[in-house]
Amino acid sequence: MVVLCNNTVLADKVVLADSFFSRFKGLMGRKQLYGGEGLLLMNCPSVHSFFMKISIDAVYLSREMTVVGVETLPPWHIGRHIKGTAHVLELAVGAALVSVGDVLQTRK
């Protein structure tokens, strides 16, 4: 899946996590997240980085895919609870080139 922001590709190798198991597994076990890679956690209002070996950028999204928050999350931390979050996009550190209020689009 490709994720765009303002008609610019934000990530082009995004995996959709839309089941309990895919959200539970998330990025655990990954030793690195390369540019363009990401994980879109659907119906997931918060994240953590327990059992992870890498830091990530977490982009918190509303149901309409509007950015409501962004943070960098190191391993073994709990992400912020941001009101209005429905989905979370996890990207490599430094890849979340978005601002609150931006609207993301996806395509296959």
Buried (B, 14 or more C-beta within 10 A) or exposed (E): EBBBBEEEEBBBEBBEBEEEEBBEEBBEEBEEBEEBBBBBBBEBBBBBBEEBEBBBBBBBBBEEBBBBBBBBBEEEBEBBEBEEBBBBBBBBEEBBBBEEEBBBEBEE
